[in-house]
């Protein structure tokens, strides 16, 4: 993904986190993945991201977006 695409993904994720904070509800993993990728998350990528985030400490929006993008790129290469 281009740097512009990564920047846009991070911006979408920040919007989601702001909305979640305002509503007092956390964002689901599938919502986070969808915000980053720009399309609905399938079960496999959602599970991979969930496992990765379980073992992670506090991460920035940029780090989360970058990790999800890298997981998706890896999946694309594997298929």
HTML snippet that shows the backbone in 3Dmol.js (N, CA, C, O; Angstrom):
<script src="https://3Dmol.org/build/3Dmol-min.js"></script>
<div id="view" style="width:600px;height:400px;position:relative"></div>
<script>
const pdb = `
ATOM      1  N   UNK A   1       0.856  -1.180   0.000  1.00  0.00           N
ATOM      2  CA  UNK A   1       0.000   0.000   0.000  1.00  0.00           C
ATOM      3  C   UNK A   1       0.895   1.233   0.000  1.00  0.00           C
ATOM      4  O   UNK A   1       1.935   1.260   0.657  1.00  0.00           O
ATOM      5  N   UNK A   2       0.488   2.222  -0.723  1.00  0.00           N
ATOM      6  CA  UNK A   2       1.260   3.456  -0.807  1.00  0.00           C
ATOM      7  C   UNK A   2       1.219   4.214   0.525  1.00  0.00           C
ATOM      8  O   UNK A   2       0.385   3.945   1.389  1.00  0.00           O
ATOM      9  N   UNK A   3       2.139   5.162   0.660  1.00  0.00           N
ATOM     10  CA  UNK A   3       2.156   5.990   1.865  1.00  0.00           C
ATOM     11  C   UNK A   3       0.854   6.772   2.001  1.00  0.00           C
ATOM     12  O   UNK A   3       0.361   6.975   3.111  1.00  0.00           O
ATOM     13  N   UNK A   4       0.298   7.209   0.876  1.00  0.00           N
ATOM     14  CA  UNK A   4      -0.984   7.922   0.901  1.00  0.00           C
ATOM     15  C   UNK A   4      -2.075   6.999   1.429  1.00  0.00           C
ATOM     16  O   UNK A   4      -2.897   7.402   2.251  1.00  0.00           O
ATOM     17  N   UNK A   5      -2.076   5.761   0.950  1.00  0.00           N
ATOM     18  CA  UNK A   5      -3.060   4.789   1.416  1.00  0.00           C
ATOM     19  C   UNK A   5      -2.925   4.517   2.905  1.00  0.00           C
ATOM     20  O   UNK A   5      -3.927   4.399   3.610  1.00  0.00           O
ATOM     21  N   UNK A   6      -1.691   4.416   3.387  1.00  0.00           N
ATOM     22  CA  UNK A   6      -1.468   4.196   4.821  1.00  0.00           C
ATOM     23  C   UNK A   6      -1.930   5.391   5.637  1.00  0.00           C
ATOM     24  O   UNK A   6      -2.501   5.238   6.717  1.00  0.00           O
ATOM     25  N   UNK A   7      -1.678   6.581   5.110  1.00  0.00           N
ATOM     26  CA  UNK A   7      -2.108   7.791   5.801  1.00  0.00           C
ATOM     27  C   UNK A   7      -3.631   7.861   5.873  1.00  0.00           C
ATOM     28  O   UNK A   7      -4.193   8.212   6.911  1.00  0.00           O
ATOM     29  N   UNK A   8      -4.290   7.530   4.777  1.00  0.00           N
ATOM     30  CA  UNK A   8      -5.757   7.522   4.754  1.00  0.00           C
ATOM     31  C   UNK A   8      -6.307   6.462   5.705  1.00  0.00           C
ATOM     32  O   UNK A   8      -7.308   6.696   6.382  1.00  0.00           O
ATOM     33  N   UNK A   9      -5.663   5.306   5.761  1.00  0.00           N
ATOM     34  CA  UNK A   9      -6.094   4.240   6.670  1.00  0.00           C
ATOM     35  C   UNK A   9      -5.977   4.699   8.119  1.00  0.00           C
ATOM     36  O   UNK A   9      -6.865   4.443   8.932  1.00  0.00           O
ATOM     37  N   UNK A  10      -4.890   5.370   8.433  1.00  0.00           N
ATOM     38  CA  UNK A  10      -4.690   5.880   9.795  1.00  0.00           C
ATOM     39  C   UNK A  10      -5.736   6.936  10.126  1.00  0.00           C
ATOM     40  O   UNK A  10      -6.250   6.972  11.244  1.00  0.00           O
ATOM     41  N   UNK A  11      -6.050   7.790   9.169  1.00  0.00           N
ATOM     42  CA  UNK A  11      -7.084   8.810   9.387  1.00  0.00           C
ATOM     43  C   UNK A  11      -8.444   8.167   9.647  1.00  0.00           C
ATOM     44  O   UNK A  11      -9.165   8.595  10.549  1.00  0.00           O
ATOM     45  N   UNK A  12      -8.804   7.140   8.867  1.00  0.00           N
ATOM     46  CA  UNK A  12     -10.090   6.445   9.086  1.00  0.00           C
ATOM     47  C   UNK A  12     -10.116   5.799  10.471  1.00  0.00           C
ATOM     48  O   UNK A  12     -11.141   5.812  11.152  1.00  0.00           O
ATOM     49  N   UNK A  13      -8.986   5.237  10.879  1.00  0.00           N
ATOM     50  CA  UNK A  13      -8.907   4.602  12.189  1.00  0.00           C
ATOM     51  C   UNK A  13      -9.052   5.637  13.302  1.00  0.00           C
ATOM     52  O   UNK A  13      -9.740   5.390  14.293  1.00  0.00           O
ATOM     53  N   UNK A  14      -8.413   6.784  13.145  1.00  0.00           N
ATOM     54  CA  UNK A  14      -8.546   7.853  14.141  1.00  0.00           C
ATOM     55  C   UNK A  14      -9.989   8.317  14.270  1.00  0.00           C
ATOM     56  O   UNK A  14     -10.464   8.571  15.377  1.00  0.00           O
ATOM     57  N   UNK A  15     -10.693   8.430  13.140  1.00  0.00           N
ATOM     58  CA  UNK A  15     -12.113   8.812  13.168  1.00  0.00           C
ATOM     59  C   UNK A  15     -12.917   7.771  13.945  1.00  0.00           C
ATOM     60  O   UNK A  15     -13.753   8.119  14.779  1.00  0.00           O
ATOM     61  N   UNK A  16     -12.658   6.489  13.666  1.00  0.00           N
ATOM     62  CA  UNK A  16     -13.361   5.417  14.383  1.00  0.00           C
ATOM     63  C   UNK A  16     -13.091   5.510  15.881  1.00  0.00           C
ATOM     64  O   UNK A  16     -14.021   5.409  16.682  1.00  0.00           O
ATOM     65  N   UNK A  17     -11.836   5.700  16.268  1.00  0.00           N
ATOM     66  CA  UNK A  17     -11.499   5.791  17.695  1.00  0.00           C
ATOM     67  C   UNK A  17     -12.146   7.012  18.337  1.00  0.00           C
ATOM     68  O   UNK A  17     -12.601   6.936  19.479  1.00  0.00           O
ATOM     69  N   UNK A  18     -12.197   8.129  17.631  1.00  0.00           N
ATOM     70  CA  UNK A  18     -12.857   9.324  18.164  1.00  0.00           C
ATOM     71  C   UNK A  18     -14.348   9.079  18.371  1.00  0.00           C
ATOM     72  O   UNK A  18     -14.913   9.478  19.389  1.00  0.00           O
ATOM     73  N   UNK A  19     -14.987   8.417  17.396  1.00  0.00           N
ATOM     74  CA  UNK A  19     -16.411   8.102  17.517  1.00  0.00           C
ATOM     75  C   UNK A  19     -16.649   7.136  18.675  1.00  0.00           C
ATOM     76  O   UNK A  19     -17.614   7.281  19.425  1.00  0.00           O
ATOM     77  N   UNK A  20     -15.774   6.163  18.813  1.00  0.00           N
ATOM     78  CA  UNK A  20     -15.907   5.193  19.908  1.00  0.00           C
ATOM     79  C   UNK A  20     -15.762   5.867  21.255  1.00  0.00           C
ATOM     80  O   UNK A  20     -16.504   5.577  22.193  1.00  0.00           O
ATOM     81  N   UNK A  21     -14.803   6.763  21.342  1.00  0.00           N
ATOM     82  CA  UNK A  21     -14.575   7.479  22.595  1.00  0.00           C
ATOM     83  C   UNK A  21     -15.783   8.349  22.939  1.00  0.00           C
ATOM     84  O   UNK A  21     -16.210   8.393  24.093  1.00  0.00           O
ATOM     85  N   UNK A  22     -16.332   9.037  21.941  1.00  0.00           N
ATOM     86  CA  UNK A  22     -17.488   9.911  22.152  1.00  0.00           C
ATOM     87  C   UNK A  22     -18.714   9.141  22.604  1.00  0.00           C
ATOM     88  O   UNK A  22     -19.495   9.624  23.425  1.00  0.00           O
ATOM     89  N   UNK A  23     -18.882   7.931  22.059  1.00  0.00           N
ATOM     90  CA  UNK A  23     -20.055   7.134  22.401  1.00  0.00           C
ATOM     91  C   UNK A  23     -19.858   6.325  23.674  1.00  0.00           C
ATOM     92  O   UNK A  23     -20.817   5.773  24.213  1.00  0.00           O
ATOM     93  N   UNK A  24     -18.620   6.250  24.161  1.00  0.00           N
ATOM     94  CA  UNK A  24     -18.345   5.482  25.370  1.00  0.00           C
ATOM     95  C   UNK A  24     -18.261   3.991  25.129  1.00  0.00           C
ATOM     96  O   UNK A  24     -18.245   3.208  26.079  1.00  0.00           O
ATOM     97  N   UNK A  25     -18.208   3.591  23.870  1.00  0.00           N
ATOM     98  CA  UNK A  25     -18.108   2.175  23.527  1.00  0.00           C
ATOM     99  C   UNK A  25     -16.819   1.936  22.755  1.00  0.00           C
ATOM    100  O   UNK A  25     -16.423   2.743  21.914  1.00  0.00           O
ATOM    101  N   UNK A  26     -16.182   0.830  23.050  1.00  0.00           N
ATOM    102  CA  UNK A  26     -14.965   0.489  22.323  1.00  0.00           C
ATOM    103  C   UNK A  26     -15.284   0.019  20.913  1.00  0.00           C
ATOM    104  O   UNK A  26     -16.391  -0.440  20.629  1.00  0.00           O
ATOM    105  N   UNK A  27     -14.311   0.139  20.051  1.00  0.00           N
ATOM    106  CA  UNK A  27     -14.460  -0.337  18.675  1.00  0.00           C
ATOM    107  C   UNK A  27     -14.157  -1.828  18.627  1.00  0.00           C
ATOM    108  O   UNK A  27     -13.233  -2.304  19.287  1.00  0.00           O
ATOM    109  N   UNK A  28     -14.936  -2.556  17.847  1.00  0.00           N
ATOM    110  CA  UNK A  28     -14.673  -3.989  17.687  1.00  0.00           C
ATOM    111  C   UNK A  28     -13.484  -4.190  16.755  1.00  0.00           C
ATOM    112  O   UNK A  28     -13.132  -3.301  15.980  1.00  0.00           O
ATOM    113  N   UNK A  29     -12.877  -5.356  16.840  1.00  0.00           N
ATOM    114  CA  UNK A  29     -11.753  -5.676  15.963  1.00  0.00           C
ATOM    115  C   UNK A  29     -12.192  -5.599  14.507  1.00  0.00           C
ATOM    116  O   UNK A  29     -11.461  -5.067  13.672  1.00  0.00           O
ATOM    117  N   UNK A  30     -13.366  -6.117  14.192  1.00  0.00           N
ATOM    118  CA  UNK A  30     -13.820  -6.070  12.797  1.00  0.00           C
ATOM    119  C   UNK A  30     -14.024  -4.631  12.331  1.00  0.00           C
ATOM    120  O   UNK A  30     -13.756  -4.321  11.170  1.00  0.00           O
ATOM    121  N   UNK A  31     -14.492  -3.742  13.215  1.00  0.00           N
ATOM    122  CA  UNK A  31     -14.632  -2.326  12.862  1.00  0.00           C
ATOM    123  C   UNK A  31     -13.264  -1.686  12.623  1.00  0.00           C
ATOM    124  O   UNK A  31     -13.098  -0.874  11.713  1.00  0.00           O
ATOM    125  N   UNK A  32     -12.300  -2.059  13.444  1.00  0.00           N
ATOM    126  CA  UNK A  32     -10.942  -1.529  13.294  1.00  0.00           C
ATOM    127  C   UNK A  32     -10.348  -1.973  11.961  1.00  0.00           C
ATOM    128  O   UNK A  32      -9.783  -1.163  11.227  1.00  0.00           O
ATOM    129  N   UNK A  33     -10.477  -3.257  11.653  1.00  0.00           N
ATOM    130  CA  UNK A  33      -9.936  -3.780  10.394  1.00  0.00           C
ATOM    131  C   UNK A  33     -10.629  -3.122   9.206  1.00  0.00           C
ATOM    132  O   UNK A  33      -9.975  -2.742   8.234  1.00  0.00           O
ATOM    133  N   UNK A  34     -11.942  -2.989   9.283  1.00  0.00           N
ATOM    134  CA  UNK A  34     -12.685  -2.356   8.192  1.00  0.00           C
ATOM    135  C   UNK A  34     -12.248  -0.903   7.995  1.00  0.00           C
ATOM    136  O   UNK A  34     -12.115  -0.441   6.862  1.00  0.00           O
ATOM    137  N   UNK A  35     -12.028  -0.188   9.095  1.00  0.00           N
ATOM    138  CA  UNK A  35     -11.585   1.204   8.982  1.00  0.00           C
ATOM    139  C   UNK A  35     -10.226   1.285   8.289  1.00  0.00           C
ATOM    140  O   UNK A  35      -9.999   2.171   7.465  1.00  0.00           O
ATOM    141  N   UNK A  36      -9.336   0.373   8.617  1.00  0.00           N
ATOM    142  CA  UNK A  36      -7.995   0.391   8.024  1.00  0.00           C
ATOM    143  C   UNK A  36      -8.026  -0.022   6.560  1.00  0.00           C
ATOM    144  O   UNK A  36      -7.464   0.667   5.709  1.00  0.00           O
ATOM    145  N   UNK A  37      -8.675  -1.135   6.261  1.00  0.00           N
ATOM    146  CA  UNK A  37      -8.647  -1.668   4.901  1.00  0.00           C
ATOM    147  C   UNK A  37      -9.622  -0.962   3.969  1.00  0.00           C
ATOM    148  O   UNK A  37      -9.422  -0.946   2.754  1.00  0.00           O
ATOM    149  N   UNK A  38     -10.669  -0.382   4.530  1.00  0.00           N
ATOM    150  CA  UNK A  38     -11.641   0.322   3.704  1.00  0.00           C
ATOM    151  C   UNK A  38     -12.741  -0.568   3.164  1.00  0.00           C
ATOM    152  O   UNK A  38     -13.538  -0.135   2.331  1.00  0.00           O
ATOM    153  N   UNK A  39     -12.794  -1.808   3.628  1.00  0.00           N
ATOM    154  CA  UNK A  39     -13.861  -2.737   3.233  1.00  0.00           C
ATOM    155  C   UNK A  39     -14.085  -3.701   4.391  1.00  0.00           C
ATOM    156  O   UNK A  39     -13.219  -3.841   5.254  1.00  0.00           O
ATOM    157  N   UNK A  40     -15.249  -4.375   4.422  1.00  0.00           N
ATOM    158  CA  UNK A  40     -15.573  -5.254   5.544  1.00  0.00           C
ATOM    159  C   UNK A  40     -14.522  -6.345   5.758  1.00  0.00           C
ATOM    160  O   UNK A  40     -13.989  -6.917   4.807  1.00  0.00           O
ATOM    161  N   UNK A  41     -14.249  -6.610   7.009  1.00  0.00           N
ATOM    162  CA  UNK A  41     -13.258  -7.610   7.384  1.00  0.00           C
ATOM    163  C   UNK A  41     -13.847  -9.010   7.317  1.00  0.00           C
ATOM    164  O   UNK A  41     -14.994  -9.228   7.707  1.00  0.00           O
ATOM    165  N   UNK A  42     -13.059  -9.955   6.823  1.00  0.00           N
ATOM    166  CA  UNK A  42     -13.508 -11.340   6.873  1.00  0.00           C
ATOM    167  C   UNK A  42     -13.033 -11.957   8.191  1.00  0.00           C
ATOM    168  O   UNK A  42     -12.242 -11.360   8.920  1.00  0.00           O
ATOM    169  N   UNK A  43     -13.519 -13.136   8.477  1.00  0.00           N
ATOM    170  CA  UNK A  43     -13.256 -13.777   9.756  1.00  0.00           C
ATOM    171  C   UNK A  43     -11.770 -14.057   9.976  1.00  0.00           C
ATOM    172  O   UNK A  43     -11.272 -13.909  11.093  1.00  0.00           O
ATOM    173  N   UNK A  44     -11.063 -14.457   8.926  1.00  0.00           N
ATOM    174  CA  UNK A  44      -9.649 -14.815   9.078  1.00  0.00           C
ATOM    175  C   UNK A  44      -8.795 -13.606   9.467  1.00  0.00           C
ATOM    176  O   UNK A  44      -8.008 -13.688  10.410  1.00  0.00           O
ATOM    177  N   UNK A  45      -8.937 -12.500   8.762  1.00  0.00           N
ATOM    178  CA  UNK A  45      -8.124 -11.327   9.085  1.00  0.00           C
ATOM    179  C   UNK A  45      -8.514 -10.772  10.447  1.00  0.00           C
ATOM    180  O   UNK A  45      -7.657 -10.297  11.193  1.00  0.00           O
ATOM    181  N   UNK A  46      -9.789 -10.829  10.773  1.00  0.00           N
ATOM    182  CA  UNK A  46     -10.233 -10.367  12.087  1.00  0.00           C
ATOM    183  C   UNK A  46      -9.583 -11.192  13.192  1.00  0.00           C
ATOM    184  O   UNK A  46      -9.139 -10.641  14.199  1.00  0.00           O
ATOM    185  N   UNK A  47      -9.525 -12.494  13.013  1.00  0.00           N
ATOM    186  CA  UNK A  47      -8.905 -13.375  14.012  1.00  0.00           C
ATOM    187  C   UNK A  47      -7.399 -13.119  14.111  1.00  0.00           C
ATOM    188  O   UNK A  47      -6.851 -13.078  15.213  1.00  0.00           O
ATOM    189  N   UNK A  48      -6.732 -12.946  12.974  1.00  0.00           N
ATOM    190  CA  UNK A  48      -5.291 -12.661  12.992  1.00  0.00           C
ATOM    191  C   UNK A  48      -4.995 -11.356  13.723  1.00  0.00           C
ATOM    192  O   UNK A  48      -4.069 -11.288  14.531  1.00  0.00           O
ATOM    193  N   UNK A  49      -5.770 -10.336  13.443  1.00  0.00           N
ATOM    194  CA  UNK A  49      -5.573  -9.039  14.098  1.00  0.00           C
ATOM    195  C   UNK A  49      -5.883  -9.153  15.590  1.00  0.00           C
ATOM    196  O   UNK A  49      -5.175  -8.577  16.416  1.00  0.00           O
ATOM    197  N   UNK A  50      -6.917  -9.879  15.931  1.00  0.00           N
ATOM    198  CA  UNK A  50      -7.278 -10.068  17.335  1.00  0.00           C
ATOM    199  C   UNK A  50      -6.140 -10.733  18.106  1.00  0.00           C
ATOM    200  O   UNK A  50      -5.788 -10.298  19.202  1.00  0.00           O
ATOM    201  N   UNK A  51      -5.573 -11.781  17.533  1.00  0.00           N
ATOM    202  CA  UNK A  51      -4.453 -12.468  18.192  1.00  0.00           C
ATOM    203  C   UNK A  51      -3.248 -11.539  18.335  1.00  0.00           C
ATOM    204  O   UNK A  51      -2.589 -11.533  19.375  1.00  0.00           O
ATOM    205  N   UNK A  52      -2.963 -10.764  17.308  1.00  0.00           N
ATOM    206  CA  UNK A  52      -1.822  -9.850  17.362  1.00  0.00           C
ATOM    207  C   UNK A  52      -2.026  -8.767  18.417  1.00  0.00           C
ATOM    208  O   UNK A  52      -1.087  -8.387  19.116  1.00  0.00           O
ATOM    209  N   UNK A  53      -3.249  -8.278  18.525  1.00  0.00           N
ATOM    210  CA  UNK A  53      -3.506  -7.189  19.466  1.00  0.00           C
ATOM    211  C   UNK A  53      -3.575  -7.676  20.912  1.00  0.00           C
ATOM    212  O   UNK A  53      -3.333  -6.898  21.835  1.00  0.00           O
ATOM    213  N   UNK A  54      -3.899  -8.941  21.122  1.00  0.00           N
ATOM    214  CA  UNK A  54      -3.947  -9.482  22.481  1.00  0.00           C
ATOM    215  C   UNK A  54      -2.591  -9.395  23.164  1.00  0.00           C
ATOM    216  O   UNK A  54      -2.507  -9.126  24.362  1.00  0.00           O
ATOM    217  N   UNK A  55      -1.544  -9.619  22.407  1.00  0.00           N
ATOM    218  CA  UNK A  55      -0.201  -9.663  22.967  1.00  0.00           C
ATOM    219  C   UNK A  55       0.522  -8.323  22.904  1.00  0.00           C
ATOM    220  O   UNK A  55       1.699  -8.234  23.255  1.00  0.00           O
ATOM    221  N   UNK A  56      -0.167  -7.295  22.466  1.00  0.00           N
ATOM    222  CA  UNK A  56       0.470  -5.997  22.283  1.00  0.00           C
ATOM    223  C   UNK A  56       0.091  -5.044  23.402  1.00  0.00           C
ATOM    224  O   UNK A  56      -1.014  -5.079  23.942  1.00  0.00           O
ATOM    225  N   UNK A  57       1.048  -4.196  23.726  1.00  0.00           N
ATOM    226  CA  UNK A  57       0.760  -3.129  24.662  1.00  0.00           C
ATOM    227  C   UNK A  57       0.111  -1.989  23.882  1.00  0.00           C
ATOM    228  O   UNK A  57      -0.213  -2.144  22.705  1.00  0.00           O
ATOM    229  N   UNK A  58      -0.073  -0.881  24.515  1.00  0.00           N
ATOM    230  CA  UNK A  58      -0.689   0.278  23.863  1.00  0.00           C
ATOM    231  C   UNK A  58       0.069   0.600  22.576  1.00  0.00           C
ATOM    232  O   UNK A  58       1.296   0.696  22.559  1.00  0.00           O
ATOM    233  N   UNK A  59      -0.699   0.763  21.506  1.00  0.00           N
ATOM    234  CA  UNK A  59      -0.112   1.055  20.198  1.00  0.00           C
ATOM    235  C   UNK A  59      -0.774   2.299  19.618  1.00  0.00           C
ATOM    236  O   UNK A  59      -1.929   2.599  19.921  1.00  0.00           O
ATOM    237  N   UNK A  60      -0.040   3.009  18.792  1.00  0.00           N
ATOM    238  CA  UNK A  60      -0.597   4.180  18.126  1.00  0.00           C
ATOM    239  C   UNK A  60      -1.492   3.735  16.980  1.00  0.00           C
ATOM    240  O   UNK A  60      -1.414   2.594  16.524  1.00  0.00           O
ATOM    241  N   UNK A  61      -2.333   4.634  16.524  1.00  0.00           N
ATOM    242  CA  UNK A  61      -3.186   4.344  15.368  1.00  0.00           C
ATOM    243  C   UNK A  61      -2.335   3.972  14.163  1.00  0.00           C
ATOM    244  O   UNK A  61      -2.681   3.069  13.402  1.00  0.00           O
ATOM    245  N   UNK A  62      -1.235   4.664  13.998  1.00  0.00           N
ATOM    246  CA  UNK A  62      -0.341   4.391  12.865  1.00  0.00           C
ATOM    247  C   UNK A  62       0.236   2.972  12.947  1.00  0.00           C
ATOM    248  O   UNK A  62       0.313   2.271  11.938  1.00  0.00           O
ATOM    249  N   UNK A  63       0.639   2.553  14.152  1.00  0.00           N
ATOM    250  CA  UNK A  63       1.173   1.200  14.326  1.00  0.00           C
ATOM    251  C   UNK A  63       0.107   0.143  14.059  1.00  0.00           C
ATOM    252  O   UNK A  63       0.388  -0.876  13.428  1.00  0.00           O
ATOM    253  N   UNK A  64      -1.111   0.380  14.535  1.00  0.00           N
ATOM    254  CA  UNK A  64      -2.204  -0.564  14.314  1.00  0.00           C
ATOM    255  C   UNK A  64      -2.504  -0.672  12.824  1.00  0.00           C
ATOM    256  O   UNK A  64      -2.611  -1.773  12.286  1.00  0.00           O
ATOM    257  N   UNK A  65      -2.639   0.469  12.164  1.00  0.00           N
ATOM    258  CA  UNK A  65      -2.930   0.465  10.730  1.00  0.00           C
ATOM    259  C   UNK A  65      -1.824  -0.240   9.962  1.00  0.00           C
ATOM    260  O   UNK A  65      -2.104  -1.056   9.084  1.00  0.00           O
ATOM    261  N   UNK A  66      -0.585   0.062  10.278  1.00  0.00           N
ATOM    262  CA  UNK A  66       0.547  -0.559   9.586  1.00  0.00           C
ATOM    263  C   UNK A  66       0.542  -2.071   9.781  1.00  0.00           C
ATOM    264  O   UNK A  66       0.783  -2.818   8.832  1.00  0.00           O
ATOM    265  N   UNK A  67       0.271  -2.525  10.992  1.00  0.00           N
ATOM    266  CA  UNK A  67       0.232  -3.960  11.262  1.00  0.00           C
ATOM    267  C   UNK A  67      -0.878  -4.664  10.484  1.00  0.00           C
ATOM    268  O   UNK A  67      -0.661  -5.740   9.928  1.00  0.00           O
ATOM    269  N   UNK A  68      -2.053  -4.065  10.444  1.00  0.00           N
ATOM    270  CA  UNK A  68      -3.175  -4.666   9.713  1.00  0.00           C
ATOM    271  C   UNK A  68      -2.874  -4.707   8.223  1.00  0.00           C
ATOM    272  O   UNK A  68      -3.144  -5.709   7.561  1.00  0.00           O
ATOM    273  N   UNK A  69      -2.319  -3.634   7.697  1.00  0.00           N
ATOM    274  CA  UNK A  69      -1.973  -3.589   6.271  1.00  0.00           C
ATOM    275  C   UNK A  69      -0.938  -4.671   5.951  1.00  0.00           C
ATOM    276  O   UNK A  69      -1.057  -5.360   4.938  1.00  0.00           O
ATOM    277  N   UNK A  70       0.057  -4.819   6.795  1.00  0.00           N
ATOM    278  CA  UNK A  70       1.086  -5.842   6.566  1.00  0.00           C
ATOM    279  C   UNK A  70       0.499  -7.249   6.637  1.00  0.00           C
ATOM    280  O   UNK A  70       0.875  -8.109   5.840  1.00  0.00           O
ATOM    281  N   UNK A  71      -0.409  -7.499   7.567  1.00  0.00           N
ATOM    282  CA  UNK A  71      -1.072  -8.804   7.631  1.00  0.00           C
ATOM    283  C   UNK A  71      -1.861  -9.085   6.361  1.00  0.00           C
ATOM    284  O   UNK A  71      -1.820 -10.196   5.833  1.00  0.00           O
ATOM    285  N   UNK A  72      -2.581  -8.075   5.870  1.00  0.00           N
ATOM    286  CA  UNK A  72      -3.371  -8.260   4.655  1.00  0.00           C
ATOM    287  C   UNK A  72      -2.461  -8.494   3.449  1.00  0.00           C
ATOM    288  O   UNK A  72      -2.756  -9.342   2.606  1.00  0.00           O
ATOM    289  N   UNK A  73      -1.367  -7.754   3.361  1.00  0.00           N
ATOM    290  CA  UNK A  73      -0.426  -7.955   2.257  1.00  0.00           C
ATOM    291  C   UNK A  73       0.172  -9.359   2.306  1.00  0.00           C
ATOM    292  O   UNK A  73       0.334 -10.001   1.269  1.00  0.00           O
ATOM    293  N   UNK A  74       0.499  -9.836   3.507  1.00  0.00           N
ATOM    294  CA  UNK A  74       1.029 -11.185   3.676  1.00  0.00           C
ATOM    295  C   UNK A  74      -0.007 -12.219   3.195  1.00  0.00           C
ATOM    296  O   UNK A  74       0.328 -13.167   2.485  1.00  0.00           O
ATOM    297  N   UNK A  75      -1.255 -12.015   3.595  1.00  0.00           N
ATOM    298  CA  UNK A  75      -2.317 -12.942   3.149  1.00  0.00           C
ATOM    299  C   UNK A  75      -2.451 -12.949   1.624  1.00  0.00           C
ATOM    300  O   UNK A  75      -2.624 -14.001   1.009  1.00  0.00           O
ATOM    301  N   UNK A  76      -2.368 -11.772   1.034  1.00  0.00           N
ATOM    302  CA  UNK A  76      -2.487 -11.674  -0.413  1.00  0.00           C
ATOM    303  C   UNK A  76      -1.384 -12.470  -1.118  1.00  0.00           C
ATOM    304  O   UNK A  76      -1.631 -13.127  -2.130  1.00  0.00           O
ATOM    305  N   UNK A  77      -0.182 -12.405  -0.580  1.00  0.00           N
ATOM    306  CA  UNK A  77       0.950 -13.133  -1.169  1.00  0.00           C
ATOM    307  C   UNK A  77       0.771 -14.641  -1.003  1.00  0.00           C
ATOM    308  O   UNK A  77       1.176 -15.415  -1.870  1.00  0.00           O
ATOM    309  N   UNK A  78       0.167 -15.056   0.106  1.00  0.00           N
ATOM    310  CA  UNK A  78       0.002 -16.476   0.401  1.00  0.00           C
ATOM    311  C   UNK A  78      -1.091 -17.132  -0.438  1.00  0.00           C
ATOM    312  O   UNK A  78      -1.106 -18.353  -0.591  1.00  0.00           O
ATOM    313  N   UNK A  79      -1.994 -16.338  -0.978  1.00  0.00           N
ATOM    314  CA  UNK A  79      -3.110 -16.920  -1.727  1.00  0.00           C
ATOM    315  C   UNK A  79      -2.872 -16.932  -3.214  1.00  0.00           C
ATOM    316  O   UNK A  79      -3.725 -17.393  -3.973  1.00  0.00           O
TER     317      UNK A  79
END
`;
const viewer = $3Dmol.createViewer("view");
viewer.addModel(pdb, "pdb");
viewer.setStyle({}, {cartoon: {color: "spectrum"}});
viewer.zoomTo();
viewer.render();
</script>
